[in-house]
């Protein structure tokens, strides 16, 4: 499973953050690694021009499964770490549902 991390210009600590994000994604999605070819992570600060606010960090995860359309989820939170955790949890639920439906066919 390949993980690609993209950030906007307002996210700091890119190398350390990239390691943390990759660890969270791998920990949460490892059981799907046979089906997932790539995960794209997009991190952004939604109101960077205002410099403060609640739930202004956003994480969008897009999982590409072999032979299927990409599955995307997003989560907004106060910190980047919380946004990544929330998006990873949503992705697990989405993948569980999608793969469960496919097995039923």
Backbone as XML, in Angstrom:
<?xml version="1.0"?>
<chain id="A" units="angstrom">
  <residue number="1" name="UNK">
    <atom name="N" x="0.858" y="-1.173" z="0.000"/>
    <atom name="CA" x="0.000" y="0.000" z="0.000"/>
    <atom name="C" x="0.902" y="1.233" z="0.000"/>
  </residue>
  <residue number="2" name="UNK">
    <atom name="N" x="0.766" y="2.009" z="-1.029"/>
    <atom name="CA" x="1.527" y="3.256" z="-1.158"/>
    <atom name="C" x="0.734" y="4.392" z="-0.519"/>
  </residue>
  <residue number="3" name="UNK">
    <atom name="N" x="1.422" y="5.257" z="0.231"/>
    <atom name="CA" x="0.773" y="6.398" z="0.876"/>
    <atom name="C" x="1.426" y="7.674" z="0.371"/>
  </residue>
  <residue number="4" name="UNK">
    <atom name="N" x="0.609" y="8.561" z="-0.165"/>
    <atom name="CA" x="1.078" y="9.851" z="-0.683"/>
    <atom name="C" x="0.453" y="10.948" z="0.161"/>
  </residue>
  <residue number="5" name="UNK">
    <atom name="N" x="1.291" y="11.846" z="0.696"/>
    <atom name="CA" x="0.813" y="12.903" z="1.579"/>
    <atom name="C" x="1.013" y="14.255" z="0.920"/>
  </residue>
  <residue number="6" name="UNK">
    <atom name="N" x="-0.075" y="15.027" z="0.870"/>
    <atom name="CA" x="-0.052" y="16.370" z="0.287"/>
    <atom name="C" x="-0.515" y="17.365" z="1.342"/>
  </residue>
  <residue number="7" name="UNK">
    <atom name="N" x="0.152" y="18.514" z="1.422"/>
    <atom name="CA" x="-0.255" y="19.547" z="2.366"/>
    <atom name="C" x="-0.354" y="20.885" z="1.649"/>
  </residue>
  <residue number="8" name="UNK">
    <atom name="N" x="-1.180" y="21.768" z="2.212"/>
    <atom name="CA" x="-1.185" y="23.118" z="1.679"/>
    <atom name="C" x="-0.017" y="23.886" z="2.311"/>
  </residue>
  <residue number="9" name="UNK">
    <atom name="N" x="0.204" y="25.099" z="1.914"/>
    <atom name="CA" x="1.332" y="25.883" z="2.396"/>
    <atom name="C" x="1.228" y="26.321" z="3.837"/>
  </residue>
  <residue number="10" name="UNK">
    <atom name="N" x="0.113" y="26.063" z="4.488"/>
    <atom name="CA" x="-0.098" y="26.515" z="5.859"/>
    <atom name="C" x="0.100" y="25.425" z="6.910"/>
  </residue>
  <residue number="11" name="UNK">
    <atom name="N" x="0.451" y="24.234" z="6.500"/>
    <atom name="CA" x="0.674" y="23.133" z="7.431"/>
    <atom name="C" x="2.169" y="23.062" z="7.724"/>
  </residue>
  <residue number="12" name="UNK">
    <atom name="N" x="2.525" y="23.073" z="9.013"/>
    <atom name="CA" x="3.926" y="23.087" z="9.419"/>
    <atom name="C" x="4.403" y="21.702" z="9.835"/>
  </residue>
  <residue number="13" name="UNK">
    <atom name="N" x="5.728" y="21.558" z="9.912"/>
    <atom name="CA" x="6.332" y="20.307" z="10.368"/>
    <atom name="C" x="6.125" y="19.172" z="9.404"/>
  </residue>
  <residue number="14" name="UNK">
    <atom name="N" x="6.377" y="19.405" z="8.141"/>
    <atom name="CA" x="5.985" y="18.442" z="7.112"/>
    <atom name="C" x="6.638" y="17.073" z="7.242"/>
  </residue>
  <residue number="15" name="UNK">
    <atom name="N" x="7.948" y="17.002" z="7.521"/>
    <atom name="CA" x="8.594" y="15.685" z="7.596"/>
    <atom name="C" x="8.116" y="14.883" z="8.803"/>
  </residue>
  <residue number="16" name="UNK">
    <atom name="N" x="8.127" y="15.490" z="9.976"/>
    <atom name="CA" x="7.675" y="14.802" z="11.184"/>
    <atom name="C" x="6.196" y="14.450" z="11.063"/>
  </residue>
  <residue number="17" name="UNK">
    <atom name="N" x="5.423" y="15.397" z="10.544"/>
    <atom name="CA" x="3.995" y="15.175" z="10.365"/>
    <atom name="C" x="3.742" y="14.033" z="9.383"/>
  </residue>
  <residue number="18" name="UNK">
    <atom name="N" x="4.506" y="13.992" z="8.311"/>
    <atom name="CA" x="4.339" y="12.931" z="7.312"/>
    <atom name="C" x="4.560" y="11.556" z="7.934"/>
  </residue>
  <residue number="19" name="UNK">
    <atom name="N" x="5.556" y="11.434" z="8.808"/>
    <atom name="CA" x="5.810" y="10.160" z="9.473"/>
    <atom name="C" x="4.645" y="9.774" z="10.375"/>
  </residue>
  <residue number="20" name="UNK">
    <atom name="N" x="4.117" y="10.745" z="11.110"/>
    <atom name="CA" x="2.988" y="10.472" z="12.000"/>
    <atom name="C" x="1.744" y="10.082" z="11.210"/>
  </residue>
  <residue number="21" name="UNK">
    <atom name="N" x="1.473" y="10.819" z="10.139"/>
    <atom name="CA" x="0.288" y="10.545" z="9.325"/>
    <atom name="C" x="0.391" y="9.168" z="8.694"/>
  </residue>
  <residue number="22" name="UNK">
    <atom name="N" x="1.564" y="8.836" z="8.169"/>
    <atom name="CA" x="1.741" y="7.525" z="7.552"/>
    <atom name="C" x="1.526" y="6.413" z="8.575"/>
  </residue>
  <residue number="23" name="UNK">
    <atom name="N" x="2.017" y="6.604" z="9.788"/>
    <atom name="CA" x="1.833" y="5.589" z="10.830"/>
    <atom name="C" x="0.356" y="5.406" z="11.163"/>
  </residue>
  <residue number="24" name="UNK">
    <atom name="N" x="-0.391" y="6.497" z="11.276"/>
    <atom name="CA" x="-1.825" y="6.409" z="11.587"/>
    <atom name="C" x="-2.569" y="5.705" z="10.456"/>
  </residue>
  <residue number="25" name="UNK">
    <atom name="N" x="-2.257" y="6.080" z="9.220"/>
    <atom name="CA" x="-2.934" y="5.466" z="8.068"/>
    <atom name="C" x="-2.630" y="3.974" z="8.014"/>
  </residue>
  <residue number="26" name="UNK">
    <atom name="N" x="-1.361" y="3.614" z="8.167"/>
    <atom name="CA" x="-0.996" y="2.187" z="8.132"/>
    <atom name="C" x="-1.655" y="1.409" z="9.281"/>
  </residue>
  <residue number="27" name="UNK">
    <atom name="N" x="-1.633" y="1.977" z="10.483"/>
    <atom name="CA" x="-2.239" y="1.289" z="11.628"/>
    <atom name="C" x="-3.727" y="1.023" z="11.409"/>
  </residue>
  <residue number="28" name="UNK">
    <atom name="N" x="-4.419" y="1.993" z="10.838"/>
    <atom name="CA" x="-5.866" y="1.865" z="10.655"/>
    <atom name="C" x="-6.251" y="1.045" z="9.428"/>
  </residue>
  <residue number="29" name="UNK">
    <atom name="N" x="-5.470" y="1.134" z="8.361"/>
    <atom name="CA" x="-5.875" y="0.516" z="7.100"/>
    <atom name="C" x="-5.082" y="-0.739" z="6.735"/>
  </residue>
  <residue number="30" name="UNK">
    <atom name="N" x="-4.210" y="-1.178" z="7.614"/>
    <atom name="CA" x="-3.347" y="-2.312" z="7.303"/>
    <atom name="C" x="-4.128" y="-3.560" z="6.913"/>
  </residue>
  <residue number="31" name="UNK">
    <atom name="N" x="-5.253" y="-3.809" z="7.564"/>
    <atom name="CA" x="-6.005" y="-5.030" z="7.234"/>
    <atom name="C" x="-6.620" y="-4.989" z="5.837"/>
  </residue>
  <residue number="32" name="UNK">
    <atom name="N" x="-6.626" y="-3.812" z="5.213"/>
    <atom name="CA" x="-7.133" y="-3.677" z="3.848"/>
    <atom name="C" x="-6.002" y="-3.614" z="2.827"/>
  </residue>
  <residue number="33" name="UNK">
    <atom name="N" x="-4.763" y="-3.818" z="3.255"/>
    <atom name="CA" x="-3.606" y="-3.584" z="2.389"/>
    <atom name="C" x="-3.604" y="-4.452" z="1.125"/>
  </residue>
  <residue number="34" name="UNK">
    <atom name="N" x="-4.253" y="-5.586" z="1.169"/>
    <atom name="CA" x="-4.340" y="-6.438" z="-0.023"/>
    <atom name="C" x="-5.228" y="-5.810" z="-1.108"/>
  </residue>
  <residue number="35" name="UNK">
    <atom name="N" x="-6.239" y="-5.055" z="-0.697"/>
    <atom name="CA" x="-7.167" y="-4.452" z="-1.645"/>
    <atom name="C" x="-6.757" y="-3.037" z="-2.060"/>
  </residue>
  <residue number="36" name="UNK">
    <atom name="N" x="-6.054" y="-2.317" z="-1.189"/>
    <atom name="CA" x="-5.710" y="-0.916" z="-1.459"/>
    <atom name="C" x="-4.386" y="-0.839" z="-2.207"/>
  </residue>
  <residue number="37" name="UNK">
    <atom name="N" x="-4.390" y="-0.117" z="-3.313"/>
    <atom name="CA" x="-3.146" y="0.100" z="-4.038"/>
    <atom name="C" x="-2.457" y="1.386" z="-3.592"/>
  </residue>
  <residue number="38" name="UNK">
    <atom name="N" x="-3.254" y="2.409" z="-3.276"/>
    <atom name="CA" x="-2.674" y="3.695" z="-2.870"/>
    <atom name="C" x="-3.656" y="4.461" z="-2.002"/>
  </residue>
  <residue number="39" name="UNK">
    <atom name="N" x="-3.110" y="5.213" z="-1.041"/>
    <atom name="CA" x="-3.904" y="6.118" z="-0.225"/>
    <atom name="C" x="-3.307" y="7.513" z="-0.401"/>
  </residue>
  <residue number="40" name="UNK">
    <atom name="N" x="-4.144" y="8.462" z="-0.766"/>
    <atom name="CA" x="-3.712" y="9.854" z="-0.849"/>
    <atom name="C" x="-4.270" y="10.598" z="0.346"/>
  </residue>
  <residue number="41" name="UNK">
    <atom name="N" x="-3.406" y="11.359" z="1.003"/>
    <atom name="CA" x="-3.770" y="12.139" z="2.178"/>
    <atom name="C" x="-3.599" y="13.607" z="1.810"/>
  </residue>
  <residue number="42" name="UNK">
    <atom name="N" x="-4.642" y="14.391" z="1.990"/>
    <atom name="CA" x="-4.593" y="15.829" z="1.717"/>
    <atom name="C" x="-4.877" y="16.567" z="3.024"/>
  </residue>
  <residue number="43" name="UNK">
    <atom name="N" x="-3.899" y="17.342" z="3.486"/>
    <atom name="CA" x="-4.036" y="18.094" z="4.726"/>
    <atom name="C" x="-4.096" y="19.579" z="4.414"/>
  </residue>
  <residue number="44" name="UNK">
    <atom name="N" x="-5.028" y="20.276" z="5.065"/>
    <atom name="CA" x="-5.140" y="21.715" z="4.810"/>
    <atom name="C" x="-5.621" y="22.443" z="6.050"/>
  </residue>
  <residue number="45" name="UNK">
    <atom name="N" x="-5.345" y="23.742" z="6.066"/>
    <atom name="CA" x="-5.817" y="24.648" z="7.103"/>
    <atom name="C" x="-6.890" y="25.494" z="6.437"/>
  </residue>
  <residue number="46" name="UNK">
    <atom name="N" x="-8.145" y="25.219" z="6.780"/>
    <atom name="CA" x="-9.283" y="25.821" z="6.081"/>
    <atom name="C" x="-9.422" y="27.330" z="6.267"/>
  </residue>
  <residue number="47" name="UNK">
    <atom name="N" x="-8.947" y="27.867" z="7.373"/>
    <atom name="CA" x="-9.089" y="29.311" z="7.568"/>
    <atom name="C" x="-7.748" y="29.937" z="7.926"/>
  </residue>
  <residue number="48" name="UNK">
    <atom name="N" x="-6.737" y="29.590" z="7.170"/>
    <atom name="CA" x="-5.392" y="30.054" z="7.476"/>
    <atom name="C" x="-5.274" y="31.572" z="7.467"/>
  </residue>
  <residue number="49" name="UNK">
    <atom name="N" x="-6.132" y="32.236" z="6.715"/>
    <atom name="CA" x="-6.075" y="33.698" z="6.674"/>
    <atom name="C" x="-6.567" y="34.307" z="7.985"/>
  </residue>
  <residue number="50" name="UNK">
    <atom name="N" x="-7.352" y="33.573" z="8.759"/>
    <atom name="CA" x="-7.862" y="34.077" z="10.028"/>
    <atom name="C" x="-6.975" y="33.659" z="11.198"/>
  </residue>
  <residue number="51" name="UNK">
    <atom name="N" x="-6.118" y="32.672" z="11.005"/>
    <atom name="CA" x="-5.149" y="32.185" z="11.975"/>
    <atom name="C" x="-5.715" y="31.531" z="13.227"/>
  </residue>
  <residue number="52" name="UNK">
    <atom name="N" x="-7.000" y="31.438" z="13.375"/>
    <atom name="CA" x="-7.562" y="30.716" z="14.514"/>
    <atom name="C" x="-8.979" y="30.277" z="14.188"/>
  </residue>
  <residue number="53" name="UNK">
    <atom name="N" x="-9.510" y="29.457" z="15.048"/>
    <atom name="CA" x="-10.871" y="28.991" z="14.839"/>
    <atom name="C" x="-10.984" y="27.530" z="15.193"/>
  </residue>
  <residue number="54" name="UNK">
    <atom name="N" x="-12.193" y="27.076" z="15.311"/>
    <atom name="CA" x="-12.417" y="25.682" z="15.657"/>
    <atom name="C" x="-12.614" y="24.861" z="14.398"/>
  </residue>
  <residue number="55" name="UNK">
    <atom name="N" x="-12.182" y="23.641" z="14.501"/>
    <atom name="CA" x="-12.332" y="22.679" z="13.398"/>
    <atom name="C" x="-11.849" y="23.249" z="12.072"/>
  </residue>
  <residue number="56" name="UNK">
    <atom name="N" x="-10.658" y="23.854" z="12.080"/>
    <atom name="CA" x="-10.168" y="24.459" z="10.850"/>
    <atom name="C" x="-9.117" y="23.612" z="10.137"/>
  </residue>
  <residue number="57" name="UNK">
    <atom name="N" x="-8.690" y="22.502" z="10.745"/>
    <atom name="CA" x="-7.750" y="21.605" z="10.078"/>
    <atom name="C" x="-8.557" y="20.506" z="9.408"/>
  </residue>
  <residue number="58" name="UNK">
    <atom name="N" x="-8.198" y="20.218" z="8.158"/>
    <atom name="CA" x="-8.979" y="19.250" z="7.386"/>
    <atom name="C" x="-8.072" y="18.168" z="6.826"/>
  </residue>
  <residue number="59" name="UNK">
    <atom name="N" x="-8.555" y="16.943" z="6.904"/>
    <atom name="CA" x="-7.852" y="15.809" z="6.308"/>
    <atom name="C" x="-8.819" y="15.109" z="5.353"/>
  </residue>
  <residue number="60" name="UNK">
    <atom name="N" x="-8.387" y="14.948" z="4.124"/>
    <atom name="CA" x="-9.144" y="14.174" z="3.143"/>
    <atom name="C" x="-8.310" y="12.939" z="2.821"/>
  </residue>
  <residue number="61" name="UNK">
    <atom name="N" x="-8.905" y="11.777" z="2.972"/>
    <atom name="CA" x="-8.254" y="10.522" z="2.606"/>
    <atom name="C" x="-8.951" y="9.960" z="1.378"/>
  </residue>
  <residue number="62" name="UNK">
    <atom name="N" x="-8.158" y="9.534" z="0.428"/>
    <atom name="CA" x="-8.699" y="8.896" z="-0.771"/>
    <atom name="C" x="-7.990" y="7.564" z="-0.943"/>
  </residue>
  <residue number="63" name="UNK">
    <atom name="N" x="-8.747" y="6.486" z="-0.827"/>
    <atom name="CA" x="-8.197" y="5.138" z="-0.980"/>
    <atom name="C" x="-8.544" y="4.628" z="-2.370"/>
  </residue>
  <residue number="64" name="UNK">
    <atom name="N" x="-7.536" y="4.104" z="-3.030"/>
    <atom name="CA" x="-7.735" y="3.527" z="-4.356"/>
    <atom name="C" x="-7.644" y="2.014" z="-4.228"/>
  </residue>
  <residue number="65" name="UNK">
    <atom name="N" x="-8.755" y="1.373" z="-4.529"/>
    <atom name="CA" x="-8.825" y="-0.079" z="-4.458"/>
    <atom name="C" x="-8.721" y="-0.660" z="-5.851"/>
  </residue>
  <residue number="66" name="UNK">
    <atom name="N" x="-8.041" y="-1.758" z="-5.961"/>
    <atom name="CA" x="-7.858" y="-2.403" z="-7.255"/>
    <atom name="C" x="-9.208" y="-2.713" z="-7.892"/>
  </residue>
  <residue number="67" name="UNK">
    <atom name="N" x="-9.429" y="-2.209" z="-9.091"/>
    <atom name="CA" x="-10.644" y="-2.495" z="-9.840"/>
    <atom name="C" x="-11.875" y="-1.715" z="-9.432"/>
  </residue>
  <residue number="68" name="UNK">
    <atom name="N" x="-11.751" y="-0.771" z="-8.500"/>
    <atom name="CA" x="-12.905" y="0.000" z="-8.037"/>
    <atom name="C" x="-12.622" y="1.501" z="-8.142"/>
  </residue>
  <residue number="69" name="UNK">
    <atom name="N" x="-13.684" y="2.272" z="-8.064"/>
    <atom name="CA" x="-13.545" y="3.723" z="-8.001"/>
    <atom name="C" x="-12.918" y="4.105" z="-6.655"/>
  </residue>
  <residue number="70" name="UNK">
    <atom name="N" x="-12.171" y="5.201" z="-6.604"/>
    <atom name="CA" x="-11.594" y="5.637" z="-5.329"/>
    <atom name="C" x="-12.684" y="5.946" z="-4.302"/>
  </residue>
  <residue number="71" name="UNK">
    <atom name="N" x="-12.351" y="5.725" z="-3.047"/>
    <atom name="CA" x="-13.247" y="6.038" z="-1.937"/>
    <atom name="C" x="-12.615" y="7.193" z="-1.175"/>
  </residue>
  <residue number="72" name="UNK">
    <atom name="N" x="-13.376" y="8.260" z="-0.951"/>
    <atom name="CA" x="-12.842" y="9.436" z="-0.266"/>
    <atom name="C" x="-13.682" y="9.775" z="0.954"/>
  </residue>
  <residue number="73" name="UNK">
    <atom name="N" x="-12.993" y="10.195" z="2.014"/>
    <atom name="CA" x="-13.639" y="10.671" z="3.233"/>
    <atom name="C" x="-12.887" y="11.910" z="3.699"/>
  </residue>
  <residue number="74" name="UNK">
    <atom name="N" x="-13.542" y="12.715" z="4.519"/>
    <atom name="CA" x="-12.850" y="13.875" z="5.084"/>
    <atom name="C" x="-13.288" y="14.072" z="6.524"/>
  </residue>
  <residue number="75" name="UNK">
    <atom name="N" x="-12.434" y="14.766" z="7.265"/>
    <atom name="CA" x="-12.743" y="15.076" z="8.660"/>
    <atom name="C" x="-12.080" y="16.397" z="9.003"/>
  </residue>
  <residue number="76" name="UNK">
    <atom name="N" x="-12.816" y="17.237" z="9.721"/>
    <atom name="CA" x="-12.285" y="18.521" z="10.170"/>
    <atom name="C" x="-12.190" y="18.500" z="11.686"/>
  </residue>
  <residue number="77" name="UNK">
    <atom name="N" x="-11.110" y="19.092" z="12.224"/>
    <atom name="CA" x="-10.889" y="19.096" z="13.662"/>
    <atom name="C" x="-10.022" y="20.291" z="14.042"/>
  </residue>
  <residue number="78" name="UNK">
    <atom name="N" x="-9.770" y="20.415" z="15.328"/>
    <atom name="CA" x="-8.967" y="21.523" z="15.844"/>
    <atom name="C" x="-7.496" y="21.358" z="15.472"/>
  </residue>
  <residue number="79" name="UNK">
    <atom name="N" x="-6.993" y="20.104" z="15.493"/>
    <atom name="CA" x="-5.595" y="19.858" z="15.148"/>
    <atom name="C" x="-5.510" y="18.935" z="13.929"/>
  </residue>
  <residue number="80" name="UNK">
    <atom name="N" x="-4.366" y="18.957" z="13.284"/>
    <atom name="CA" x="-4.141" y="18.076" z="12.139"/>
    <atom name="C" x="-4.210" y="16.616" z="12.586"/>
  </residue>
  <residue number="81" name="UNK">
    <atom name="N" x="-3.619" y="16.322" z="13.739"/>
    <atom name="CA" x="-3.605" y="14.951" z="14.238"/>
    <atom name="C" x="-5.028" y="14.424" z="14.452"/>
  </residue>
  <residue number="82" name="UNK">
    <atom name="N" x="-5.885" y="15.257" z="15.042"/>
    <atom name="CA" x="-7.278" y="14.850" z="15.257"/>
    <atom name="C" x="-8.010" y="14.682" z="13.924"/>
  </residue>
  <residue number="83" name="UNK">
    <atom name="N" x="-7.707" y="15.535" z="12.968"/>
    <atom name="CA" x="-8.340" y="15.430" z="11.647"/>
    <atom name="C" x="-7.938" y="14.126" z="10.965"/>
  </residue>
  <residue number="84" name="UNK">
    <atom name="N" x="-6.654" y="13.761" z="11.073"/>
    <atom name="CA" x="-6.169" y="12.508" z="10.470"/>
    <atom name="C" x="-6.816" y="11.308" z="11.154"/>
  </residue>
  <residue number="85" name="UNK">
    <atom name="N" x="-6.844" y="11.324" z="12.487"/>
    <atom name="CA" x="-7.475" y="10.216" z="13.222"/>
    <atom name="C" x="-8.937" y="10.050" z="12.830"/>
  </residue>
  <residue number="86" name="UNK">
    <atom name="N" x="-9.667" y="11.162" z="12.764"/>
    <atom name="CA" x="-11.082" y="11.110" z="12.406"/>
    <atom name="C" x="-11.303" y="10.608" z="10.994"/>
  </residue>
  <residue number="87" name="UNK">
    <atom name="N" x="-10.479" y="11.074" z="10.066"/>
    <atom name="CA" x="-10.613" y="10.628" z="8.675"/>
    <atom name="C" x="-10.268" y="9.143" z="8.554"/>
  </residue>
  <residue number="88" name="UNK">
    <atom name="N" x="-9.245" y="8.702" z="9.284"/>
    <atom name="CA" x="-8.864" y="7.282" z="9.231"/>
    <atom name="C" x="-9.988" y="6.393" z="9.752"/>
  </residue>
  <residue number="89" name="UNK">
    <atom name="N" x="-10.635" y="6.825" z="10.832"/>
    <atom name="CA" x="-11.764" y="6.051" z="11.362"/>
    <atom name="C" x="-12.919" y="6.002" z="10.361"/>
  </residue>
  <residue number="90" name="UNK">
    <atom name="N" x="-13.187" y="7.123" z="9.717"/>
    <atom name="CA" x="-14.247" y="7.143" z="8.702"/>
    <atom name="C" x="-13.895" y="6.239" z="7.531"/>
  </residue>
  <residue number="91" name="UNK">
    <atom name="N" x="-12.613" y="6.223" z="7.139"/>
    <atom name="CA" x="-12.195" y="5.387" z="6.011"/>
    <atom name="C" x="-12.372" y="3.910" z="6.349"/>
  </residue>
  <residue number="92" name="UNK">
    <atom name="N" x="-12.048" y="3.518" z="7.564"/>
    <atom name="CA" x="-12.234" y="2.117" z="7.966"/>
    <atom name="C" x="-13.703" y="1.730" z="7.827"/>
  </residue>
  <residue number="93" name="UNK">
    <atom name="N" x="-14.593" y="2.567" z="8.327"/>
    <atom name="CA" x="-16.035" y="2.265" z="8.221"/>
    <atom name="C" x="-16.476" y="2.197" z="6.756"/>
  </residue>
  <residue number="94" name="UNK">
    <atom name="N" x="-15.975" y="3.125" z="5.948"/>
    <atom name="CA" x="-16.354" y="3.148" z="4.539"/>
    <atom name="C" x="-15.840" y="1.906" z="3.809"/>
  </residue>
  <residue number="95" name="UNK">
    <atom name="N" x="-14.595" y="1.534" z="4.061"/>
    <atom name="CA" x="-14.039" y="0.340" z="3.415"/>
    <atom name="C" x="-14.747" y="-0.924" z="3.884"/>
  </residue>
  <residue number="96" name="UNK">
    <atom name="N" x="-15.033" y="-1.005" z="5.181"/>
    <atom name="CA" x="-15.782" y="-2.159" z="5.689"/>
    <atom name="C" x="-17.109" y="-2.300" z="4.957"/>
  </residue>
  <residue number="97" name="UNK">
    <atom name="N" x="-17.835" y="-1.197" z="4.828"/>
    <atom name="CA" x="-19.132" y="-1.234" z="4.159"/>
    <atom name="C" x="-19.024" y="-1.584" z="2.692"/>
  </residue>
  <residue number="98" name="UNK">
    <atom name="N" x="-18.079" y="-0.967" z="2.014"/>
    <atom name="CA" x="-17.901" y="-1.221" z="0.575"/>
    <atom name="C" x="-17.513" y="-2.671" z="0.312"/>
  </residue>
  <residue number="99" name="UNK">
    <atom name="N" x="-16.544" y="-3.174" z="1.051"/>
    <atom name="CA" x="-16.086" y="-4.544" z="0.822"/>
    <atom name="C" x="-17.123" y="-5.566" z="1.271"/>
  </residue>
  <residue number="100" name="UNK">
    <atom name="N" x="-17.892" y="-5.261" z="2.306"/>
    <atom name="CA" x="-18.970" y="-6.140" z="2.734"/>
    <atom name="C" x="-20.016" y="-6.269" z="1.631"/>
  </residue>
  <residue number="101" name="UNK">
    <atom name="N" x="-20.383" y="-5.114" z="1.024"/>
    <atom name="CA" x="-21.367" y="-5.146" z="-0.061"/>
    <atom name="C" x="-20.838" y="-5.934" z="-1.256"/>
  </residue>
  <residue number="102" name="UNK">
    <atom name="N" x="-19.557" y="-5.795" z="-1.568"/>
    <atom name="CA" x="-18.985" y="-6.526" z="-2.700"/>
    <atom name="C" x="-18.973" y="-8.029" z="-2.448"/>
  </residue>
  <residue number="103" name="UNK">
    <atom name="N" x="-18.713" y="-8.429" z="-1.225"/>
    <atom name="CA" x="-18.726" y="-9.861" z="-0.900"/>
    <atom name="C" x="-20.127" y="-10.444" z="-1.022"/>
  </residue>
  <residue number="104" name="UNK">
    <atom name="N" x="-21.133" y="-9.618" z="-0.837"/>
    <atom name="CA" x="-22.514" y="-10.083" z="-0.917"/>
    <atom name="C" x="-23.007" y="-10.309" z="-2.339"/>
  </residue>
  <residue number="105" name="UNK">
    <atom name="N" x="-22.257" y="-9.843" z="-3.288"/>
    <atom name="CA" x="-22.694" y="-9.987" z="-4.695"/>
    <atom name="C" x="-22.411" y="-11.342" z="-5.264"/>
  </residue>
</chain>
